[in-house]
Amino acid sequence: MSFLGQRWWLVGASEGLGRALAQSLAAEGAEVIVSARDSDRLTDLADSLDRAQAVPVDVRDATSVQDAAARIGRIDGLVYLAGTYWPMRAQEYDADKVVTMLDVNLLGATRVLGAVLPAMILADRGQIVLTGSLAGYRGLPGAIGYGASKAGIMHLAECLHADLRQTGVCVQQINPGFIRTRLTGKNSFSMPFILSPEAAAGRMLAIMRSRRPTGAFPTLFSGLFRIGRFLPQVVFDRLFARRA
């Protein structure tokens, strides 16, 4: 699969993985539309790329999403990368932060899909990439809110794929492990196999090119999480649960 000449909308592209993926897609010859709330960072990014456009958007605001989609027009592909995160145990439960994580990470994706999916279905062509996380495979300690939002993204992508798999619209869910970003900088625990945004973008691009319904990385680390879905709870707890 070639990205040459395609138009891709990356939502959540002002920093980290989104920014690196925008750079990688542009290097492949794609026209890239980058969106996030930070218009200054977006403009800096778009100015550094060939055939790039910055369109600020707040994924928590349905009107902002609809206006951005109308301004952008036809696209060949969408990558939803917008996300926010606070490490949180049940003992530190903060309802406002939980709601924000669900709103940005999950509900934001549904708003963006509502703005672009009907046109793709009508044209019977397009590619949708939803960014999940290894944290979405099963409940983990310290992942209140974030894990639930990513599990929701993964389930949403599976439902979309089930409905659209025999059409021209390709749906993918990609589940990264730890990536060195401002958000993972909040973690005080060890993060095995952590990747730079640039290395993670390379893995993302390879999965996008394959058009496989699902993908996860790093391979060894993600395999542990995928297997973990099928373990009895008592075994899973011994392997994954940190003491509260």
C-alpha positions in Angstrom: 0.0 0.0 0.0 1.3 3.5 -0.9 0.3 6.7 0.9 1.6 8.8 -2.0 -1.0 11.4 -2.9 -3.5 10.4 -0.2 -5.1 12.9 2.2 -4.8 11.9 5.9 -6.4 13.6 8.9 -4.5 13.0 12.1 -6.4 14.0 15.2 -4.1 14.5 18.2 -1.0 15.4 16.2 0.5 18.4 18.1 3.1 16.3 19.9 4.4 12.8 20.7 3.2 9.9 18.5 0.8 12.0 16.5 3.5 14.5 15.5 5.9 11.7 14.6 3.3 9.9 12.5 2.4 13.1 10.7 6.1 13.5 9.8 6.3 9.9 8.6 3.2 10.1 6.5 4.4 13.3 4.9 7.7 11.7 4.1 5.7 8.9 2.3 4.1 11.6 0.0 0.8 12.0 1.8 -1.0 15.3 2.3 -1.4 15.6 6.0 -4.0 17.5 7.9 -3.0 17.8 11.6 -5.5 18.6 14.4 -5.4 19.2 18.1 -6.2 22.1 20.4 -2.8 23.7 20.4 -2.9 25.8 17.2 0.7 27.2 17.6 2.2 23.7 17.8 0.1 22.6 14.8 1.1 25.5 12.7 4.8 24.9 13.5 4.3 21.3 12.5 2.4 22.0 9.3 5.0 24.6 8.2 7.7 22.0 8.6 6.1 19.5 6.2 5.3 19.5 2.5 1.6 19.5 1.6 0.4 19.9 5.2 -2.5 21.8 6.8 -3.2 22.7 10.4 -6.8 22.6 11.5 -7.3 23.1 15.3 -10.1 21.1 16.9 -11.4 20.3 20.3 -12.6 16.7 20.3 -14.8 17.4 23.3 -16.9 19.8 21.4 -19.2 18.4 18.7 -19.5 21.7 16.9 -15.7 22.1 16.8 -15.4 18.6 15.3 -18.1 19.2 12.7 -16.6 22.6 11.7 -13.1 21.0 11.3 -14.4 18.2 9.2 -16.3 20.5 6.9 -13.2 22.7 6.5 -11.1 19.6 5.6 -13.5 18.0 3.2 -12.6 14.7 1.5 -10.0 12.5 3.1 -8.6 9.0 2.3 -7.7 8.2 5.9 -8.3 9.1 9.5 -6.0 8.4 12.5 -7.4 9.1 15.9 -4.6 9.7 18.4 -6.1 12.3 20.7 -5.6 11.2 24.3 -5.1 12.4 27.9 -3.9 10.5 30.9 -3.4 10.5 34.6 -2.1 7.5 36.5 -4.8 6.7 39.0 -5.6 4.0 41.5 -9.0 3.4 43.0 -7.7 4.8 46.3 -7.1 8.2 44.5 -10.3 8.2 42.4 -10.9 11.6 40.8 -14.2 11.7 39.0 -13.4 14.8 37.0 -10.2 13.3 35.6 -11.9 10.0 34.8 -14.6 11.8 32.9 -12.0 13.8 31.0 -10.1 10.7 30.0 -13.3 9.0 28.7 -14.4 12.2 26.9 -11.1 12.8 25.1 -9.9 9.2 24.5 -13.2 7.6 23.7 -16.1 10.0 23.1 -13.9 12.3 21.1 -13.3 9.4 18.7 -17.1 8.9 18.3 -17.6 12.6 17.5 -14.9 12.5 14.8 -16.2 9.3 13.4 -19.7 10.8 13.2 -18.2 13.6 11.0 -16.2 11.4 8.6 -17.6 7.9 8.5 -20.8 8.5 6.6 -18.9 10.0 3.6 -16.5 7.1 3.6 -19.4 4.6 3.6 -21.1 6.5 0.8 -18.0 6.5 -1.3 -17.2 2.9 -0.3 -13.6 3.8 0.3 -11.3 5.0 3.1 -9.2 3.9 6.1 -9.9 4.5 9.8 -7.2 3.9 12.4 -8.2 4.1 16.1 -5.3 4.1 18.5 -5.9 1.9 21.5 -3.3 0.8 24.1 -2.0 -2.4 25.7 -3.8 -1.1 28.8 -7.1 -1.7 27.1 -6.8 -5.5 27.0 -7.6 -6.1 30.7 -8.0 -4.2 33.9 -4.7 -3.1 35.4 -3.7 -1.4 38.7 -3.3 2.3 38.5 -5.2 2.5 35.2 -8.7 3.8 36.3 -10.3 5.8 33.5 -7.5 5.4 31.0 -7.8 1.6 30.7 -11.6 1.9 30.3 -11.3 4.5 27.6 -8.8 2.4 25.6 -10.9 -0.8 26.1 -13.8 1.2 24.7 -11.8 2.3 21.7 -10.7 -1.3 21.0 -14.3 -2.5 21.2 -15.6 0.3 19.0 -13.0 -0.6 16.3 -14.0 -4.2 16.5 -17.7 -3.4 15.9 -16.8 -1.0 13.0 -14.7 -3.7 11.4 -17.4 -6.3 11.8 -19.9 -4.1 10.0 -17.5 -2.8 7.3 -15.2 -5.7 6.6 -16.8 -6.6 3.3 -16.8 -3.0 2.1 -14.2 -0.6 0.8 -13.7 1.0 4.2 -10.8 -0.5 6.2 -11.0 -0.2 10.0 -7.9 -0.8 12.1 -7.2 -0.7 15.8 -3.5 -0.3 16.8 -2.5 -0.9 20.4 0.9 0.6 21.4 2.9 -0.1 24.5 4.8 2.6 26.3 5.9 5.6 24.3 8.2 8.3 25.6 5.9 11.3 25.8 4.7 14.1 28.1 1.9 11.7 29.3 4.1 8.7 30.2 6.4 11.2 31.9 3.7 11.2 34.7 4.5 7.5 35.5 6.6 6.7 38.5 6.9 2.9 37.7 9.1 1.0 35.3 8.0 1.0 31.7 9.5 -2.0 29.8 10.3 -1.7 26.1 9.5 2.0 26.0 9.8 3.4 22.5 10.6 6.9 21.1 7.7 8.6 19.3 9.6 8.1 16.0 10.1 4.4 16.5 6.5 4.0 17.5 5.4 5.9 14.4 7.4 3.5 12.2 5.5 0.6 13.8 2.2 2.3 13.3 2.9 3.1 9.6 3.8 -0.6 9.0 0.5 -1.8 10.4 -1.4 0.9 8.5 0.2 -0.2 5.3 -0.7 -3.8 6.0 -4.4 -2.9 6.5 -4.7 -5.7 9.0 -7.7 -5.2 11.4 -5.5 -5.2 14.5 -1.9 -4.6 15.4 0.0 -4.2 18.7 3.6 -3.4 19.6 6.3 -4.0 20.9 5.8 -7.7 19.8 7.1 -9.5 22.9 5.5 -7.1 25.4 2.1 -6.9 23.6 2.0 -10.7 23.4 2.0 -10.9 27.2 -1.0 -8.6 27.4 -2.9 -10.5 24.7 -2.3 -13.8 26.5 -3.4 -12.1 29.7 -6.9 -11.7 28.4 -7.4 -15.5 28.8 -5.8 -16.1 32.1 -7.8 -16.9 35.2 -8.2 -13.8 37.4 -6.0 -15.3 40.2 -3.1 -15.9 37.8 -3.5 -12.6 36.1 -3.4 -10.8 39.5 -0.2 -12.5 40.4 1.5 -11.5 37.1 0.2 -8.0 36.7 -1.2 -6.5 39.9 1.0 -4.2 41.9 0.2 -4.0 45.6 -2.0 -1.1 46.5 
